[in-house]
Amino acid sequence: MWFIELMNKILYKLFLRVVDLIDQNNKEKIIKFFKARIGNNLIHVIDIGAHKGETIDLFMKNFNIKKIYSFEPNNDLFTALINKNYDTNIVNLVKLGVGKISEKKILKIFKDSSSSTLNTINENTEYFKRKKKIISFFLPGDNFLKRKQEIDVINLSEFFNQENITKIDILKIDTEGYEFHAINGIYKLDFEKIKFIYFEHHYDLMIDKKYKFSDINDLLKKNDFHMRYKLRMKYRKSFEYIYENSK
């Protein structure tokens, strides 16, 4: 039994590696976009939804980072990030979620950790059923949900104030359907401190977001941000967007 479980875990890691290779082209396009506008200037980054450090690693490799604040509330993932021994003078790991207000929320943590969310999952959608089937092939078991964890969520403007942040070149948000709430917690004056907002939006119905893409677009336009880049994620009903502060 232990051998089968070990082989399943190895196969799952290989599967994740294939997914990463599929996404590589998109990552290169995103980097090219930012390179053309930022160059080798020292930059400040906020990374909401650090997961396993994918954005930290990608940005540290390609940009001249002065400071990157990376938010990850999942206990296991946060511990793994600490164990990666990033330079703490550059990488500030923050064990918090980000939302409209500072509060406590319940994070639903799934076998596929990248799907973990503060939202409700609609298990009746075809997208969920297909995803669960794929994950269950590698990690057998009926429960897609591993566990729930109470987390602390902070309003981003409150974090700006705590850390005395006056400038952010790139605000990246990947929170599995909680992006609007994270952006909606930024006060008007703090929007002016941000140059680019880079986020993911899901169009599948698996995540019950209770908002539409137009809600994000309207909020950003109201605060003088305009879409500069749109990129579809392969084999998913998801897009990556980059908005720029026009002021």
Summary of the structure (lengths in Angstrom):
residues: 247
radius of gyration: 18.0
end to end distance: 60.4
largest distance: 60.4
contacts: 707
relative contact order: 0.14
helix: 40%
strand: 31%
